[in-house]
Amino acid sequence: MEKITDKKSFHHYLYFLLGQQFSMLGSMIVGFVITWWMAGNVIYLSISVFLMFLPQILVTPFSGVMADRWNKKAIIAISDSAQAILTFLLFAFFLMDIENIVVILTINTFRAASFAFQMPAVQSLIPVMVPKKNLSRINGLNFLSSGFIFTVGPLIAASLMAFIPQTEMIFLLDIITFLIAMGPLLIIKIPKVPQTTEETVKKSMFKDFKTGLLAIKMVPGLLAMICFAMIWNFVSRPWMVLLPNFIYDTHGGTALNLALITTSGQVGNIVGSLITTYKKTWKHKIKINIIGAVLYFICMIPAILAPAGNFLLIIIALFPGWVLFPITVSTYLAILQVVVSKDKIGRVMSIDHMISMAIAPIGALIAGPLALLLGIRTLFLIAAILGIIQPFLIWFFTKIRQLEVIEREIMMKSEEEEKVEEKEVGEEEIPEPAELIQVIEPIE
């Protein structure tokens, strides 16, 4: 496949990324306000989380196919516009005092569906517009910016709610950030990815989805790596879901204690993201993922066993794991983006996302009953031990190690091609000897 990424496309992606961060901030603020509006009813919250997961599970596989086959800019623009329109409907309903839970849940679900259409298109832009040598750094930058937004978004939302009594007025901020994000999106040029003959012939999205599965199967170790991420997501779910109860019930903590732990986690993510952003290349990415996953769960054990009320110990114990998390995620994504061909990356990313989203609600659903049955500390310890053991099982009993060889060979080939191109450009700039002779004046 011909080279389609260059400095210009890279700069265009950075413009696009900046605009998307504004859009994400607006969506985060609206999401926080809606969650706070439902905070008094746990049933509403549970249904809301389930309905937000559902469209991502059902829509994402097909949205990945669309990202590969259709105009990526159009998909992102339409999805962003749909979310802005839905937010405006929220504004209108709240303005008319129609604060019906069914209406709110319906709009929130469609907002999640719009994001599910948008996500694979946004993710598939990275290998199309970013040179291979910058993939890990860009993935780190993405993690850094999202971590920053997840840190300041709730704080901004809470501040706005304190100073602006009319909730509907806060919703307008999402529409303003949407307009800001649309500017770079309309200006940038997205390189067109050449489609293979087979790709042009296929008409069915189901067949294209099957092609994505075959693309995963054809790369030795890729399915094992995706399953590795799925299991990690599953065993880490009890901690993510039950942390508020762990702080409130087990440690007798307050909302401030939970907020400080959550904020510390985001700070750790930002530190890890800065490391991945400024480090140009990462070798042995698979080993980084395996070791990072093991260390993440090792860090959890002192936090789980911390004496009641010792929140400082919890923060100190968890902080290294929070730093490692974006490093492992960014290198994981970089592997996917290198070993999968550009014309199939959208559907492979969507399949990966679908598996993670499918396992997440299952883990969340069984976490509560298991905590009642075993006790929350016991459940956390079992999950942490499984999280420590499973990376070694994946490493020794699957083909995941082959991905390191494949990724290294592709990167070496890409570097050689870049050197050849630079050499050819340099040779074109040097005049031919005949031309040199013509411009030299004879000395008298």
N, C-alpha and C positions, 0 to 999 in steps of 0.2 A: 504494500500500500504506500502511496506517495506521502511525502512529508507534508502535513497541513498546519502544524503548529510553528509559530515564529514569534519574534519579539512583539510584533504588532498585535497578534491575537492574544498574547500574554497580557499586554497592557490593557486591551479591551476587556479581558476577563477581570482584571483588577477593578476597572470602572464598574463593571456589572456587580462584582462582589460588594463594593461599597454601597451601591443602591439597594441591594438585597438586605443589607444589614439594617437599613432604615425600615424596610418593610417588615423584617422580622421583629424589630423593636415594637412597632405598632401592634403586630399580632400578639406579641407577648403581653403587652399592657392590657389589651382587650381580653385575652385569655385569663389573666389574673383577676380582672374585674368580674368576669362571669363566674369564675371559681369562688370568689369571695361572696358573690350574690347567692350562691348555692351552699355556702359553707355550713349553714345551720342544719342541713339535712343530709345525712350520710347516704341515704338512698339515692337522692338526686346526684350526689357526687359519684357514686358507684356507676349509676346508669350513664352519666356523662363520660366517664373514663372509658367504659365499654364501647359506647357509641363512637368515641373518637378513634378507638383502635379498629373498629369494624370496617370502615371504608378503606383504611390503609391496608388491611388484609385482603379485601375483595377487589379493590381498584388498582393497587400498586402493580401487580403483575402485568396488567394490560396497559397501564400508563407507561411502563418501561418499554413495551413494544412500540407504543406511540412515540416515545422519545427517540427511538432509533429510526422510525419510518417517517415521521412528520417533521414539520418545521419547529425546531426547539424554541426559537424566539416567540413564535405564535402560541405555543403551549404555555410558556411561562407568562406571557402577557394576558392570555385568557384566564388562566388560573388566578393570577394576582387580581385581575379585574373582578372575577367572581367573588373572591374574598372581600374586596372592597364594597361590592354591591350588597353582600350579605351583612356586612357590618353596618351599612347604611340602613338596612331593614331593622337591625337591632336598635339603632338610633331612633328610627321612626316609631317602633313599638314602645320603647321606653318613654319617648316624648308624649305619646298618647296614653300613657299609663297602662299599656297592655303588657304587663309583666307576667305572662303565662309560662309555666315551666315547660309545657309541651312545645310551645313556640320557640323558646330559648334553646331547648335541647335539639330541636330540628335544625335551627339555624347553625348551631355549634357543630352538628354532625356534618352538614353540608360544607362548612368551613374546613373541617378535617378532610373531607373528600376532595376539595379543591387543592389542598396541600398535597394529598396523595397523588394527584395528577401532576403537580408541579415538581415534586421532589426528584423523581428520576431524570427529568429533563435538566434540572439544575445540576445534579451530580454528573450527568453524562457530558456536560460542557467542559469539565475539568480536563480529561484526556484529549479533548478535541482542540482546546485553546491554550493549554499549558504544556510546555516542553517536558519530556520525561524527567529530565534532571531536576525539575522544580516541583515535581508532584508531591513529595513528602513535605516540602516547605509550605506549599499551598494548602495541603490538607491540614497542616498545623495552624496555618493562618485562619482557615475556616473555623477550626476548633477554638482558636483564641478569640475571634470576634464573636462567635456564638456564646462562648463562656462569659465574655464581658457583658453581652446583652442579657443572659440569664441571671447575671449578678445585679445589674442596675435596673433591669426591667421591672421586677416586683417593687423595688424601692421607688421608682418613678411613679408606678401605678398607685402605690399606697399614698404617696405624697399628693398626687392629683385627687385621689378620693378624699383626702383630708381637707383640701382647699377648694374643691369643686363639688358641691353637694349633688348637683345634677349628674347622675351617672351617664346619661345619654351624651353629654357634652364630651366626656372622655373618649367615647367611641369614635368621635370625629377625628381624633388623632391618628387612628389607623388609616383613615382615608387620606390624610395629609402625607403620611409616610409612604403610602401607596403611590401617590403622585410623584414624590421624590424618587422612588425606585424606578418608575417608568421612564424617567429621563435617560439614564445610562442605557437601559434596555433598548430603547428606540434608536439610540445613536450607534451602539456597537455593531460590528459585523461578526457573525458566527461562521467559521469555515464550514463548507459543505463537505460531509463525509461521503466519499465514493461508496456506492452500494455494489455488492457483488451481484453476479448474474442470478444466483439462487435467491438472493434477497429481493430482487426485482420481480421474480416470478411469483413468489409466495403472496397470497392475498389474505389468508386467514390469520387473525391475531392469535388464535389458538395454536396454529402451526408455528407462528413466530415465537410464541412463548415456549413451545417445544424446542425450537431452535436454541433458545437461551439455555434450556436444560442440557441440551446436547453440547453446547459450548462449554458449560461447566464440566460435563463428563469428559470432554476431550482433553482437558488440561489436567495432567496427573497431580493429585493432591489438592485441587481447588475445592472439590466437594468436601473433603476432610476439613479444610480451613473454614468453610462456611458452617459446617456442623460444629466445629470448635467454638466459633463465635456464638452459635445458637445455644449451646450448652452453657457457655459463660453467662449469657443473658438470662438463662433460666435460673441458674443457681445463685445469681446475684439479686434476683427479683425480691426474695423475702426481705432483705435488708432495705432495699429501695422503697418497698411498699410499707413496711412496718416500722421504719425508723421513727416517725412521729410518736407512735405508741411506746416504743422503746425508751424514748426520752421522757415522755409524760408519765408512763406507768412504772417502768422498771427503775428509772432514776429520779422520779418526782420532779422533773424539770418543767420549765415554762416555754412559752412560744419564743421568747428571746433566746433561750438556750438552743432550741431547734434552729432558729434563724442564724445564730453564730456558727453552728456546725455546717449548715447548708452554705453559708457564705464562705467559710473556710474551704469547703469542697470546690467552690467555683474559683477561688484564688489558686488552689492547687492545680486545677485544670488550666488556668491562664498561664501559670508557670510552665507546665508541661507543654502547652501550646507554643509559648515563646521559644522553648528549646527546639521544638520541631520546626518552627519557622526560620530560626537563624542557623540551624545546622543544615548544610547544603545537601548532603547525601547520608543515607543510612545503609550500612551493610548488614547482612544476616537478619533481614526483616522478620523471617519466620521465628528465629530464635528469640528476637526481641518480644514478639507476641507471646511465645510460650513462657519465657521467664517473667515478662511483665504481668501475665495473668496469675502466675503462681505468687509473685510478690504482693499483688493486689490483695489476695485473700489472706496471705500471711499477716499483712498489716491490719486486717479486720479483727484478728483474734484478740490482741490486747484491748481493742475497743469494746469487743463483746464482753470480755471478762472484767472490764473496768469497775471499780467499786461504785456504789450508788452515789450519784451527784458529782463524780469526778469527770466533768466535761472537758477539762483541759487535757487529760490523758487521752480521751477519745479523739480529740482534734489532732493531737501530736501523733498518735498511732496511725490515724487514717491519712494524714497529709501526704506521705510518700506515695501511697496508692493513688491518691487523686492526681499527683504529678505524673505518674506513670500512665494513667488512663488515656490521655490524649496522644501520648507517644505511641502506644500500642494501636490505637484506633487509626491514627494517620498512616502508620506503616502498613496496617492491614488494608486500608483503602488503596494505598500506593501499589501494593501487590496486585490487587484486583485490576487496577487501571493499567498496569503494565502487561500482565499475562493474558488479558482478554482483548480481542480485536476491537477497534474503535466502533465498528458498525454494529457490534453486539453488546457493548458495554452497558447501554441503558437497560436492556432486559435482564442482564446478569445482576446489575445493581438492584433492580426491582425485585428479583427473586431472593437475593440476599436480604433485602429489607423486609420482604414479605415473611420470610422464615423467622426473622427476629421479632416482627410484630405479632406473628401467630403464636409464638411461644410466650411472649410477655404477658398477655392477659391470663394465660393458663397458670403461669407462675404466680401472678397476683391473686388469682382466684383461690388457689390452694394454700397460699401463705397463711391466711387468717385461721382456717380450721386446723392446720398443722401446728400453729403457735398455741392454740387452745389445747391441743392434744399433747404436745411435747413440752411446751413452755418456750417462750420467745428466745431465751438465751440458747437453749438446746438446739432449736431450729437454726439459729444463726450459726452455731458451731458446726452442725452437720453440713450446712450449705457451704461454709468456708472450707471444710475438709474436702468435700467433693470438688470445690473449685481449685484446690491445690493438687489433687490427684489427677483430674481429667486431662490437663495439658500434657502430662507425661504419657498417659495412655494414648492420646492422639499422636504424640511425637513418635512413639516406638511401634505402634500397631497400625499406622496408616501411611499413605504416600505423601503426607504433607511436607516432608523434607525435600521432595523433588522440586517443590515450588521454588526453593532457594536457587537451585541450579538453573531452572527455566528463566526465572526473573533476572539472574545475573547474566545469562547469555543474551537476553533481549536488550538489557541495558548496555552491555559491551558492544553489541551490534549497532545500537543507536548512537553511541559515542563515536564509533568508527565512521558512521555515515555523516555525523556532524563535522568531524575533522576533514573528511573528503570534501564536503560542501564548502567549508572555510578555505581549504586549499584552492579549490576551483575559483572561488570568488577572488582570492588573492592573486591568482594567476591572470584572471581577467583584467585586473587593475594595472598589471605590469605591462608596459608597451612591448611590442615585438622588437627584436633587434633591428629589423629593417627600418622601423619607425624611428628608433633611436639614431640611426645613421643619418636619417633625413633631417633631423632637427639640429644636429651638431654642425656648427659653422666651421669651415676650414680656418686654421690659424695662419695668419700671414706673417 
